């Protein structure tokens, strides 16, 4: 972490006394935050609590990453604290009974000071890691991808990127205790401090910041940016030089055809000749010439070149991403659904595609795959046997070198009862009622017929009288 970044580090520590039922001792609870890779270690100081005559005590550690649980890392030998040999790369002893924790991400966890099997002090260290740890100056128009990871996130805690005290409007994704942020097409207004904040039930406990600084695009600028194919997606391409020129142009070489197409040609403060209505550009003042196009289509992937007269000033490779569901929304609830995510290009660097099921702002990994240039397909599919209410919101994410490059959202809808199905239901009910009515009618007619055939009162006594029998009809 740079010196400038360290100036913004805020460490909040607090003590809470909590009586343990069944023990006369009080456990002192404390939380500490550290930045992985910083130069200063963290000291677990209990000098004000320990007594000189203590000889039977130890430090136990439960790591946040799950590798160790209540493992003894140090114990008192002849009134002197000694670190167990397997853990000397993480911890060391200082004066009295204190332990020094090295600023490594894997050192995070819960530390207990135990005497005679009774815990006296509980200290939890949360480690944060910013990637990249040092932010260089970024090229004008480039995409900036950063991440902030915390070793553990308790219930009620949130981790997010903020700017000027508010959540940033940039693309963010929270996944696996890490909040990723993409600042798209950085420009002068993008400069300034960005804060990774840790809040507990809305209260700020800790933050760490770094600053975005912009440098001008040089003549050898080659950038790669990722964009999702959607009606709301926008591509902004910047082209800038320190020397003045008379005219400028943008060209596009689609990945599908590899044939260069001229998009925009203009002269200084003159009219623009645009390829089609999706492409537009700002005024050319001899030094600065931006290009915009929206909406972004999957077929827009390819290389965009900016020329000032005959000089190639900027070359930008645009990679697109699209998502789909088969069948689309509105299908029967019990029918399988296939989610499909496709990236337009995989170059020399491996690309990780990941399907995440979204629960609010948190992404839960369902499936991922690492694609290489020789990979037979550039897609990742997930099959849902049937659609449930908790499976409606999805994101496909693209990572390179562990950093988020782009996301594409997909929202599914559960099928609703259509008018036709409602009419079908009404028809079934009508048929049932008709059957019941018909059966009742037949029963009444049979009864009437019986009475019509019944002998009258002058019937002879020798003729045997049989009781009437009605056939019971069930529907």
LOKOLKE-417140 format. One record per residue (C-alpha): residue number from 0; residue in three letters; z, y, x. Coordinates in nm, 4 decimals, padded with zeros to 6 digits. Layout:
BEGIN
NUM ala Z Y X
...
***
This chain:
BEGIN
0 unk 00.0000 00.0000 00.0000
1 unk -00.0963 00.3396 00.1377
2 unk 00.1608 00.6057 00.2140
3 unk 00.0356 00.8085 -00.0782
4 unk 00.0867 00.5123 -00.3072
5 unk 00.4409 00.4635 -00.1784
6 unk 00.5270 00.8213 -00.2736
7 unk 00.4875 00.7228 -00.6368
8 unk 00.7013 00.4093 -00.6239
9 unk 00.9948 00.4257 -00.8596
10 unk 01.2600 00.1551 -00.8330
11 unk 01.5166 00.1352 -01.1066
12 unk 01.8261 -00.0763 -01.0543
13 unk 02.1070 -00.1278 -01.2944
14 unk 02.4331 -00.3213 -01.3141
15 unk 02.5542 -00.4856 -01.6294
16 unk 02.8936 -00.6545 -01.6516
17 unk 02.8941 -00.9584 -01.8740
18 unk 03.1966 -01.1817 -01.9326
19 unk 03.1167 -01.5509 -01.9256
20 unk 03.3039 -01.7438 -02.1893
21 unk 03.5320 -02.0033 -02.0370
22 unk 03.5564 -01.8292 -01.6986
23 unk 03.7790 -01.5483 -01.5875
24 unk 03.5131 -01.4142 -01.3508
25 unk 03.2586 -01.1539 -01.4513
26 unk 02.8916 -01.1981 -01.3686
27 unk 02.7315 -00.8819 -01.2357
28 unk 02.3663 -00.8591 -01.3398
29 unk 02.1099 -00.6518 -01.1579
30 unk 01.7303 -00.6160 -01.1591
31 unk 01.5163 -00.4934 -00.8700
32 unk 01.1423 -00.4276 -00.8424
33 unk 00.9422 -00.4660 -00.5236
34 unk 00.5784 -00.4209 -00.4297
35 unk 00.4210 -00.7188 -00.2608
36 unk 00.3013 -00.6298 00.0873
37 unk 00.5105 -00.3165 00.1324
38 unk 00.6868 -00.2649 00.4641
39 unk 01.0432 -00.2402 00.3351
40 unk 01.2442 -00.5504 00.2487
41 unk 01.4873 -00.5795 -00.0415
42 unk 01.8586 -00.6191 00.0313
43 unk 02.0770 -00.8195 -00.2042
44 unk 02.3990 -00.6355 -00.1322
45 unk 02.7329 -00.7668 -00.2578
46 unk 02.9533 -00.6211 00.0146
47 unk 03.1539 -00.4226 -00.2385
48 unk 03.2302 -00.7416 -00.4305
49 unk 03.2903 -00.9976 -00.1552
50 unk 03.6331 -01.0495 -00.0005
51 unk 03.6910 -01.0991 00.3752
52 unk 03.8689 -01.4309 00.3229
53 unk 03.5772 -01.5873 00.1376
54 unk 03.4473 -01.8997 00.3064
55 unk 03.3133 -02.1157 00.0250
56 unk 03.0120 -01.9549 -00.1394
57 unk 02.6326 -01.9746 -00.1450
58 unk 02.3164 -01.8034 -00.2691
59 unk 02.0944 -01.9951 -00.5132
60 unk 01.7358 -01.9071 -00.6026
61 unk 01.5091 -01.9873 -00.8976
62 unk 01.1574 -01.8668 -00.8216
63 unk 00.9440 -01.7006 -01.0871
64 unk 00.6448 -01.9178 -00.9975
65 unk 00.8343 -02.2361 -01.0856
66 unk 00.8371 -02.3902 -00.7392
67 unk 01.2161 -02.3867 -00.7038
68 unk 01.5029 -02.4090 -00.9508
69 unk 01.8608 -02.3230 -00.8495
70 unk 01.7872 -02.4198 -00.4907
71 unk 02.0449 -02.3240 -00.2286
72 unk 01.8894 -02.0790 00.0150
73 unk 02.2019 -01.9684 00.2050
74 unk 02.5640 -02.0766 00.2373
75 unk 02.8785 -01.9702 00.4178
76 unk 02.9669 -02.1549 00.7362
77 unk 03.2891 -02.0472 00.9106
78 unk 03.2880 -01.7163 00.7209
79 unk 02.9283 -01.6547 00.8254
80 unk 02.6229 -01.6676 00.5992
81 unk 02.3395 -01.8932 00.7170
82 unk 01.9940 -01.9235 00.5591
83 unk 01.8664 -02.2760 00.5043
84 unk 01.5825 -02.3545 00.7526
85 unk 01.3058 -02.4093 00.4912
86 unk 01.3478 -02.0529 00.3630
87 unk 01.3688 -01.8446 00.6796
88 unk 01.0128 -01.7166 00.6215
89 unk 01.1296 -01.5598 00.2943
90 unk 01.4922 -01.4630 00.3531
91 unk 01.7300 -01.3566 00.6272
92 unk 02.0977 -01.2663 00.6511
93 unk 02.2332 -00.9205 00.7025
94 unk 02.5898 -00.8011 00.7322
95 unk 02.8739 -00.9709 00.5472
96 unk 02.7347 -01.1786 00.2596
97 unk 02.4127 -00.9888 00.1977
98 unk 02.0674 -01.1485 00.1910
99 unk 01.7458 -00.9710 00.2858
100 unk 01.4379 -01.0666 00.0825
101 unk 01.1009 -01.0114 00.2461
102 unk 00.8409 -00.8168 00.0428
103 unk 00.6333 -01.1175 -00.0576
104 unk 00.5129 -01.1887 -00.4098
105 unk 00.6319 -01.5495 -00.3955
106 unk 00.9911 -01.4362 -00.3221
107 unk 01.0391 -01.3049 -00.6759
108 unk 01.2931 -01.4807 -00.8918
109 unk 01.6574 -01.5044 -00.9956
110 unk 01.9280 -01.5037 -00.7266
111 unk 02.2839 -01.6223 -00.7936
112 unk 02.5876 -01.5664 -00.5737
113 unk 02.8091 -01.8683 -00.6421
114 unk 03.1673 -01.9282 -00.5287
115 unk 03.3486 -02.2519 -00.6128
116 unk 03.0675 -02.3376 -00.8580
117 unk 03.1281 -02.0135 -01.0469
118 unk 02.8409 -01.7590 -01.0565
119 unk 02.9596 -01.4100 -00.9649
120 unk 02.6376 -01.2113 -00.9229
121 unk 02.2948 -01.2530 -01.0801
122 unk 02.0113 -01.0479 -00.9320
123 unk 01.6539 -01.0774 -01.0583
124 unk 01.3716 -00.9529 -00.8393
125 unk 01.0405 -00.8694 -01.0078
126 unk 00.7445 -00.8512 -00.7707
127 unk 00.4340 -00.6479 -00.8470
128 unk 00.0988 -00.6725 -00.6768
129 unk -00.1784 -00.4135 -00.6970
130 unk -00.5317 -00.5274 -00.6115
131 unk -00.6828 -00.3801 -00.4084
132 unk -00.3634 -00.2653 -00.2384
133 unk -00.5462 00.0285 -00.0797
134 unk -00.7953 00.2243 -00.2892
135 unk -01.0787 00.3678 -00.0827
136 unk -01.3080 00.6475 -00.1919
137 unk -01.5446 00.5181 -00.4588
138 unk -01.9144 00.5896 -00.4949
139 unk -02.0138 00.8225 -00.7746
140 unk -02.1319 00.6137 -01.0695
141 unk -01.9835 00.2862 -00.9486
142 unk -01.7553 00.0625 -01.1539
143 unk -01.3971 00.0506 -01.0260
144 unk -01.2092 -00.2720 -01.0971
145 unk -00.8359 -00.2939 -01.0232
146 unk -00.5488 -00.5163 -01.1333
147 unk -00.1715 -00.5078 -01.1524
148 unk 00.0259 -00.8327 -01.1583
149 unk 00.3960 -00.8916 -01.2187
150 unk 00.5773 -01.2113 -01.1219
151 unk 00.7422 -01.2509 -01.4637
152 unk 00.7233 -01.0729 -01.7975
153 unk 01.0362 -01.1170 -02.0132
154 unk 01.0349 -01.0977 -02.3921
155 unk 00.9973 -00.7396 -02.5086
156 unk 00.8380 -00.6278 -02.1812
157 unk 00.4889 -00.4806 -02.1438
158 unk 00.2661 -00.4185 -01.8451
159 unk -00.0180 -00.1691 -01.8773
160 unk -00.2273 00.0917 -01.6992
161 unk -00.1574 00.4520 -01.7912
162 unk -00.2900 00.7931 -01.7051
163 unk -00.1186 01.1246 -01.7776
164 unk 00.1607 00.9331 -01.9521
165 unk -00.0678 00.7637 -02.2060
166 unk -00.2506 00.4327 -02.2151
167 unk -00.5903 00.4665 -02.0537
168 unk -00.9096 00.4527 -02.2586
169 unk -01.0788 00.2435 -01.9908
170 unk -01.1545 -00.1243 -02.0423
171 unk -00.8345 -00.3261 -01.9939
172 unk -00.7453 -00.6921 -02.0321
173 unk -00.3993 -00.8502 -02.0101
174 unk -00.4161 -01.2083 -01.8951
175 unk -00.1755 -01.4369 -01.7075
176 unk 00.0869 -01.1636 -01.6359
177 unk -00.1900 -00.9429 -01.4962
178 unk -00.3371 -00.6298 -01.6483
179 unk -00.6950 -00.5653 -01.5374
180 unk -00.8679 -00.2291 -01.5669
181 unk -01.2326 -00.1264 -01.5274
182 unk -01.3222 00.2403 -01.4821
183 unk -01.6906 00.2447 -01.5672
184 unk -01.9363 00.4746 -01.3910
185 unk -01.6693 00.6842 -01.2183
186 unk -01.7346 01.0578 -01.2051
187 unk -01.5393 01.3695 -01.1139
188 unk -01.3276 01.3505 -01.4302
189 unk -01.2211 00.9980 -01.3309
190 unk -01.0372 01.1244 -01.0236
191 unk -00.6588 01.1297 -01.0149
192 unk -00.3574 00.9020 -01.0358
193 unk -00.3433 00.5807 -01.2392
194 unk -00.0066 00.4186 -01.3095
195 unk 00.0786 00.0541 -01.3617
196 unk 00.3887 00.0701 -01.5825
197 unk 00.6538 -00.1885 -01.6670
198 unk 00.8382 -00.1164 -01.9919
199 unk 01.1192 -00.3049 -02.1619
200 unk 01.1307 -00.2488 -02.5383
201 unk 00.9396 00.0754 -02.4866
202 unk 01.1655 00.2101 -02.2095
203 unk 00.9974 00.2763 -01.8751
204 unk 01.1721 00.0774 -01.6017
205 unk 00.9238 00.0921 -01.3193
206 unk 00.5807 00.2176 -01.2229
207 unk 00.3514 00.2246 -00.9248
208 unk 00.0409 00.4354 -00.8861
209 unk -00.2699 00.4832 -00.6831
210 unk -00.5399 00.7483 -00.6885
211 unk -00.9129 00.7405 -00.7555
212 unk -01.1224 00.9595 -00.5262
213 unk -01.4993 01.0044 -00.5526
214 unk -01.7537 01.0338 -00.2744
215 unk -02.1168 01.1318 -00.3098
216 unk -02.3884 00.8709 -00.3306
217 unk -02.5653 00.8322 00.0015
218 unk -02.9265 00.7289 00.0549
219 unk -02.8253 00.3687 00.1236
220 unk -02.6184 00.3309 -00.1943
221 unk -02.6650 -00.0102 -00.3573
222 unk -02.4391 -00.0864 -00.6504
223 unk -02.3921 -00.3695 -00.9014
224 unk -02.2534 -00.3123 -01.2483
225 unk -02.1933 -00.5434 -01.5429
226 unk -02.2420 -00.4482 -01.9072
227 unk -02.2036 -00.6349 -02.2357
228 unk -02.4969 -00.6579 -02.4716
229 unk -02.3869 -00.4777 -02.7885
230 unk -02.4788 -00.1873 -03.0122
231 unk -02.1909 00.0206 -02.8737
232 unk -02.2477 -00.0482 -02.5044
233 unk -02.3716 00.2297 -02.2753
234 unk -02.5103 00.2316 -01.9229
235 unk -02.4758 00.5499 -01.7169
236 unk -02.6576 00.5586 -01.3828
237 unk -02.5887 00.8450 -01.1413
238 unk -02.8225 00.9645 -00.8681
239 unk -02.7172 01.2454 -00.6343
240 unk -02.8107 01.3846 -00.2936
241 unk -02.7080 01.6809 -00.0817
242 unk -03.0687 01.7899 -00.0169
243 unk -03.2856 01.9690 -00.2739
244 unk -03.6041 01.8140 -00.4147
245 unk -03.8809 01.9193 -00.6550
246 unk -03.9173 01.6127 -00.8754
247 unk -03.7376 01.2833 -00.9398
248 unk -03.7901 00.9559 -01.1231
249 unk -03.6179 00.6374 -01.2336
250 unk -03.7826 00.2942 -01.2331
251 unk -03.6722 -00.0442 -01.3630
252 unk -03.7615 -00.3909 -01.2389
253 unk -03.6596 -00.6369 -01.5147
254 unk -03.5095 -00.9614 -01.3987
255 unk -03.7373 -01.1512 -01.6367
256 unk -04.0713 -01.0165 -01.5071
257 unk -03.9950 -00.8759 -01.1590
258 unk -04.2526 -00.6013 -01.2282
259 unk -04.1486 -00.2407 -01.1737
260 unk -04.1680 -00.0104 -01.4768
261 unk -04.1372 00.3687 -01.4548
262 unk -03.8733 00.4890 -01.6998
263 unk -03.8354 00.8622 -01.6446
264 unk -04.0269 01.1193 -01.4415
265 unk -03.9241 01.4843 -01.4296
266 unk -03.9576 01.8043 -01.2330
267 unk -03.6824 02.0517 -01.1594
268 unk -03.5841 02.2200 -01.4880
269 unk -03.8999 02.0726 -01.6408
270 unk -03.9748 01.8332 -01.9253
271 unk -03.8974 01.4636 -01.9058
272 unk -04.1403 01.1789 -01.9566
273 unk -03.9278 00.8940 -02.1003
274 unk -04.0225 00.5252 -02.1198
275 unk -03.8764 00.4688 -02.4725
276 unk -03.6188 00.6131 -02.7092
277 unk -03.3286 00.4045 -02.5728
278 unk -03.3541 00.5801 -02.2361
279 unk -03.2567 00.9413 -02.1766
280 unk -03.1676 01.1609 -01.8819
281 unk -02.9957 01.4866 -01.8012
282 unk -03.1596 01.7954 -01.6554
283 unk -03.2719 01.7597 -01.2951
284 unk -03.1525 02.0490 -01.0782
285 unk -03.2942 01.9219 -00.7507
286 unk -02.9743 01.7400 -00.6495
287 unk -02.8437 01.5420 -00.9457
288 unk -03.0351 01.3213 -01.1911
289 unk -02.8463 01.0818 -01.4269
290 unk -03.0014 00.8141 -01.6484
291 unk -02.8518 00.6780 -01.9719
292 unk -02.9529 00.3990 -02.2045
293 unk -02.7935 00.2593 -02.5173
294 unk -02.7626 00.0219 -02.6918
295 unk -02.7702 -00.2338 -02.4123
296 unk -02.9802 -00.5444 -02.4637
297 unk -02.9396 -00.8704 -02.2762
298 unk -03.2967 -00.8333 -02.1457
299 unk -03.2087 -00.5006 -01.9767
300 unk -03.0772 -00.6803 -01.6702
301 unk -03.2553 -00.5955 -01.3483
302 unk -03.2732 -00.3357 -01.0725
303 unk -03.2878 00.0383 -01.1403
304 unk -03.4137 00.2647 -00.8603
305 unk -03.3814 00.6420 -00.8370
306 unk -03.6356 00.8381 -00.6316
307 unk -03.6221 01.2009 -00.5262
308 unk -03.9902 01.2549 -00.4574
309 unk -04.0672 00.9504 -00.2391
310 unk -03.7116 00.8937 -00.1133
311 unk -03.5106 00.6045 -00.2595
312 unk -03.1708 00.7626 -00.3278
313 unk -02.9949 00.4952 -00.5347
314 unk -03.0530 00.1315 -00.6230
315 unk -02.8376 -00.0207 -00.8963
316 unk -02.8404 -00.3806 -01.0144
317 unk -02.7399 -00.4204 -01.3808
318 unk -02.6108 -00.7615 -01.4943
319 unk -02.5732 -00.8186 -01.8692
320 unk -02.3480 -01.0433 -02.0752
321 unk -02.3855 -01.1667 -02.4330
322 unk -02.1766 -01.3787 -02.6705
323 unk -02.2623 -01.5639 -02.9895
324 unk -02.1284 -01.8193 -03.2366
325 unk -02.3220 -02.1120 -03.3843
326 unk -02.3253 -02.1217 -03.6782
327 unk -02.2530 -01.7524 -03.7353
328 unk -01.9674 -01.6169 -03.9453
329 unk -01.9465 -01.7276 -04.3067
330 unk -01.9874 -02.1017 -04.2427
331 unk -01.7746 -02.3661 -04.4173
332 unk -01.4190 -02.3850 -04.2887
333 unk -01.4345 -02.7515 -04.1858
334 unk -01.7575 -02.7205 -03.9867
335 unk -01.7520 -02.7171 -03.6012
336 unk -01.8142 -02.3811 -03.4360
337 unk -01.9668 -02.3372 -03.0899
338 unk -01.8869 -02.0184 -02.8979
339 unk -02.1452 -01.9342 -02.6334
340 unk -02.1220 -01.6838 -02.3478
341 unk -02.4146 -01.6148 -02.1154
342 unk -02.4509 -01.3954 -01.8077
343 unk -02.7982 -01.2785 -01.7107
344 unk -02.7722 -01.3342 -01.3370
345 unk -02.5670 -01.5159 -01.0748
346 unk -02.6472 -01.4015 -00.7226
347 unk -02.4994 -01.5109 -00.3909
348 unk -02.1390 -01.4423 -00.4962
349 unk -01.9859 -01.6979 -00.7364
350 unk -01.9154 -01.5760 -01.0894
351 unk -01.6268 -01.6973 -01.3043
352 unk -01.6876 -01.7065 -01.6798
353 unk -01.3790 -01.7389 -01.8995
354 unk -01.3286 -01.7715 -02.2737
355 unk -01.0031 -01.6102 -02.3868
356 unk -00.8466 -01.6365 -02.7300
357 unk -00.6933 -01.2999 -02.8065
358 unk -00.3462 -01.2486 -02.9500
359 unk -00.3351 -00.8735 -02.9856
360 unk -00.4000 -00.7326 -02.6383
361 unk -00.3023 -01.0559 -02.4629
362 unk -00.5665 -01.3089 -02.3650
363 unk -00.4954 -01.6834 -02.3583
364 unk -00.7290 -01.8866 -02.1397
365 unk -00.9141 -02.1587 -02.3298
366 unk -01.1895 -02.2522 -02.0843
367 unk -01.3419 -02.1232 -01.7624
368 unk -01.6109 -02.2236 -01.5159
369 unk -01.7245 -02.1032 -01.1746
370 unk -02.1008 -02.0478 -01.1586
371 unk -02.3039 -02.0334 -00.8407
372 unk -02.6636 -01.9417 -00.7691
373 unk -02.7598 -02.3100 -00.7818
374 unk -02.5766 -02.3730 -01.1099
375 unk -02.8143 -02.5232 -01.3696
376 unk -02.6994 -02.2858 -01.6448
377 unk -02.5427 -01.9421 -01.6679
378 unk -02.3485 -02.0170 -01.9854
379 unk -02.0017 -02.1255 -02.0912
380 unk -01.9469 -02.2853 -02.4320
381 unk -01.6374 -02.3704 -02.6339
382 unk -01.6481 -02.5991 -02.9381
383 unk -01.3950 -02.5489 -03.2167
384 unk -01.3708 -02.8604 -03.4385
385 unk -01.2838 -02.6334 -03.7311
386 unk -01.1982 -02.2675 -03.7637
387 unk -00.8361 -02.1623 -03.8105
388 unk -00.6890 -01.8223 -03.8856
389 unk -00.5519 -01.7903 -03.5307
390 unk -00.8987 -01.8494 -03.3814
391 unk -01.0815 -01.5418 -03.5069
392 unk -01.0629 -01.3067 -03.2065
393 unk -01.2225 -01.3961 -02.8726
394 unk -01.3333 -01.2374 -02.5483
395 unk -01.5605 -01.3701 -02.2788
396 unk -01.4727 -01.2261 -01.9392
397 unk -01.6635 -01.2162 -01.6106
398 unk -01.4739 -01.2220 -01.2816
399 unk -01.6036 -01.1959 -00.9263
400 unk -01.3713 -01.2207 -00.6277
401 unk -01.0826 -01.2436 -00.8733
402 unk -01.1570 -00.9019 -01.0271
403 unk -01.2608 -00.8343 -01.3865
404 unk -01.6168 -00.6996 -01.4154
405 unk -01.6951 -00.7003 -01.7873
406 unk -01.5760 -00.8371 -02.1209
407 unk -01.7595 -00.9081 -02.4449
408 unk -01.5720 -00.9417 -02.7731
409 unk -01.6506 -01.1844 -03.0538
410 unk -01.4802 -01.1697 -03.3939
411 unk -01.5221 -01.4556 -03.6400
412 unk -01.4496 -01.4492 -04.0131
413 unk -01.3167 -01.7218 -04.2353
414 unk -01.5438 -01.8233 -04.5253
415 unk -01.4593 -01.6747 -04.8638
416 unk -01.5203 -01.8197 -05.2123
417 unk -01.8683 -01.7125 -05.3120
418 unk -01.9865 -01.6259 -05.6579
419 unk -02.1819 -01.9492 -05.6718
420 unk -01.8787 -02.1610 -05.5869
421 unk -01.6808 -01.9707 -05.8502
422 unk -01.9483 -02.0458 -06.1094
423 unk -01.9502 -02.4104 -06.0060
424 unk -01.5770 -02.4251 -06.0588
425 unk -01.6113 -02.2725 -06.4045
426 unk -01.8865 -02.5247 -06.4919
427 unk -01.6678 -02.8184 -06.3955
428 unk -01.3859 -02.6911 -06.6124
429 unk -01.6259 -02.6522 -06.9067
430 unk -01.7501 -03.0116 -06.8715
431 unk -01.3941 -03.1462 -06.8703
432 unk -01.3089 -02.9505 -07.1834
433 unk -01.6291 -03.0780 -07.3509
434 unk -01.5424 -03.4399 -07.2788
435 unk -01.1958 -03.3950 -07.4274
436 unk -01.3375 -03.2266 -07.7396
437 unk -01.5984 -03.4987 -07.7875
438 unk -01.3405 -03.7749 -07.7559
439 unk -01.1155 -03.6063 -08.0093
440 unk -01.4084 -03.5637 -08.2506
441 unk -01.5030 -03.9298 -08.2243
442 unk -01.1453 -04.0278 -08.2925
443 unk -01.1296 -03.8177 -08.6089
444 unk -01.4627 -03.9544 -08.7342
445 unk -01.3417 -04.3090 -08.6795
446 unk -01.0260 -04.2385 -08.8755
447 unk -01.2235 -04.0925 -09.1660
448 unk -01.4549 -04.3937 -09.1700
449 unk -01.1584 -04.6251 -09.1876
450 unk -01.0161 -04.4467 -09.4874
451 unk -01.3532 -04.4585 -09.6588
452 unk -01.3687 -04.8376 -09.6223
453 unk -01.0031 -04.8879 -09.7296
454 unk -00.9611 -05.0879 -10.0663
455 unk -00.8351 -04.8936 -10.3696
456 unk -00.5217 -04.9621 -10.5747
457 unk -00.6968 -05.2159 -10.8128
458 unk -00.7448 -05.4590 -10.5236
459 unk -00.6380 -05.8129 -10.6250
460 unk -00.3079 -05.9415 -10.5005
461 unk -00.4743 -06.2430 -10.3416
462 unk -00.6696 -06.0274 -10.0976
463 unk -00.4808 -05.9880 -09.7657
464 unk -00.4096 -05.6298 -09.6538
465 unk -00.4443 -05.5657 -09.2794
466 unk -00.2814 -05.2684 -09.1070
467 unk -00.5086 -04.9912 -08.9814
468 unk -00.5803 -04.9979 -08.6070
469 unk -00.7089 -04.6931 -08.4125
470 unk -00.8627 -04.7336 -08.0716
471 unk -00.6850 -04.5099 -07.8179
472 unk -00.9231 -04.3065 -07.6085
473 unk -00.8138 -04.1569 -07.2810
474 unk -01.0021 -03.8869 -07.1008
***
